[in-house]
Amino acid sequence: MAGFSDIVIDEETVAAARSGDSAALGRVYDRCSAATFSLIRRLVRREAVAEDLLQETFADVIEHIGTFEGRAPLPMWIRSIAVRRSLMYLRSPWHRSLEWLEARPDIEPSAPGEAAVLEHRSDLEQALMTLPAMARAVVWLHDVEGYTHGEIAEGLGRTASFSKSQLSRAHERLRQALEADSPRAEEATACTPISTS
């Protein structure tokens, strides 16, 4: 799937969308919704929540597109709205009260309406999805989306040192998970005699 930087929306469509043209807004949604959903899903993990946040993101886009100044491409502006919405959800008391439901992921991030479970997931993606929501969000935003610790901290209502410590701990957990799941680790475990003493 294309990332936000790969999505091209022509100037005429952007101008028409900014003036409130519903067909142009529909084209913007069609081009950006899959990448937006995938990003949100990786941050919040639960599909139903991601679908709600996708709708809230595009409601914000429709409401505020008249203020879009074009300093960055429109898809990147939409990405920033999606991230802000996702981080607001992650720091909400509602999310914290439901965090225990997220012990393991049930499905791979996908576009709305598609079959949710994909046969082949990478080890890294599986390990990433086992992290707690806050740690997963920090890893994804910093390592994949390129956000700074300051930007992440602002979105989470925390300090940059909080973001840095979350990233460091998450990297260690990912490293341990990937080492534990590697074939060499399994072979070493299989060859190690069990002590009977």
Disulfide bonds with the S-S distance in Angstrom:
none
